[in-house]
Amino acid sequence: MVAPNRQFGISRLMILSHYTDRGGLEGIARSKAFWATNFLNVNDTTEYFFAWKQIIGHALDAMLSQLPVDLKRADIDLEAHTTASIEQFRSFVNPMEGYGHLYVTSFARGQTPDHEERGILTLWDRYTNLEGYCLQFEQTDVTRILELEASKASYAWLGLANIKYGIDESEREFKELSFQLSQKLLLRVAQDRPDRRLDIQFEKMWPDSTFEQRTMRFCATHKDPCYEDEREMRIFGYPAEKTQIQFLTGIASKKPIQKTATGKKYIIVGNIWRPGIEPCRIIIGPRANPDIAKILAMFAHPPVVAHADLPIV
């Protein structure tokens, strides 16, 4: 059964904008679905380790505070340990088949009528080099396609969440993850150097799979504040490894993990149902090819077309 903590929908209508190149536009027009990319295969994987660095730093401090003085290493390099932990995590998950991983699709949320009318200049530049397209969807349509997807495909978790910029160390999830990691680090010390003085709280420790999933979700929803102008909301999906039987909706099949020619992993979200997802509006970028008549013909309900009309030469 799909985990009960998945959340769909918000209290009011909102437009979600997806910036893409012409290939992405054509792909959505043909499939009526979203591609969700493995979190280690996105354009900038460093963003996912912004939160991890703070979690592990906090956890290391907590672990060291619990070690007897004679067990502490005087030469420990916290920065090097943090960097090594990131590479260990990459090397652990990369060879895996792809189940139990986090897959994401990103959208931007405008804060002004002009953002929704013409798009956001920094996103036009960063994600399309001013040559792409902005596909706009009503959030209610996106959440509906996720509900349908979760009813027939097997997920540990599937939902839509806002991105937070920066880390609040008083946040409950941050404190819980830091505690869990501190206990794991303490356990590693105990395995290397058994000592009765080490007080590991086994009864409070989560299973590894729970820790990994919640850590990936936290890292994916917390970004460096320098990205704040992106105003992101993301689809998050964790495909389950097995077919499941769900209450009311019946069999939820194992979701296929796809690969590009270069080996990047992704899943297709929304391809189970027809007519699928279609944008309500397409904005043609400042330097994009404006001839999209053949692409528009692929939609059952052709979207409104607009031009960015930005002061770009």
Buried (B, 14 or more C-beta within 10 A) or exposed (E): EBBEEBEBBEEEEBBBBBBBBBEBBBBBBEBBBBBBBBBBBBEEEEBBBBBBBBBBBBBBEBBBEBBEEEBEEEEEEEEEEBBEBBEEBEEEBEEEEBBBBBBBBBBBBBEEEEBBEBBBBEBBBBBBEBEBBBBBBBBBBBBBBBBBBBBBBBBBBBBBBEBBBBBEEEEEBBBBBBBBBBBBBBBEBBEEEEEEEBEBEEEEBBEEEEBBBBBBBBBBBBBEEEBEBBBBBBBBBBBBEEEBEBEEBEEBEBBEBBEEEEEEBBBBBBBBBEEBBBBEBBBBBBBBEEEBEEBEEBBEEBBEBBEBEBEEE
